[in-house]
Amino acid sequence: MLIDKGLTEGDVVSIKLISGEEIIARFESESSIEVKISKPLCVTLGPQGLGMIPWVFLGEKDTVPVKKEHVMVMMLSKKEASDQYVQGTTGIALR
């Protein structure tokens, strides 16, 4: 039997919103009404395949609250996506 341990601060998560957007971000915390994420990137399709662009281009803060009523699903990101996200947001390449 698998035990769901939930998410930990700093986990890289993929979030599908009810609008259809898919976001990859660092999980910060959650309450009964919202999820706090940091450095969110929107997953987009480009000429070379999937890419990531800023979700909020002109925002002043890195941490963003997202109301749970707008979230369809949230889960840990695949390792390949997580590694690409970390490299894109920190400049550190993971193997």
JOGI-V715359 format. One line per field, one symbol per residue. ss: DSSP state (@ for helix, = for strand, . for the rest). phi: phi as a letter, one per 30 degrees, with the letter a starting at -180 (. if undefined). psi: psi as a letter, one per 20 degrees, with the letter a starting at -180 (. if undefined). A space follows every 50 residues. Layout:
ss: ???
phi: ???
psi: ???
This chain:
ss: ...........======....=========...=============..== ====........=====@@@======..@@@@@@@@@@@@.....
phi: .dcddiccejdcbcbcdddjdcccaddcabbdcbccbbhdbcdbcbecjd bbbedbdcddcdcbdbdddccdabaedeedddddddddcbicdcc
psi: pqpoiaqqpiqpqpppriiiqpqprppgrqaiirppqqlpqppqpahjbq rpqphohjqhqhppppphiipgqprqqqggggggggghiijppq.
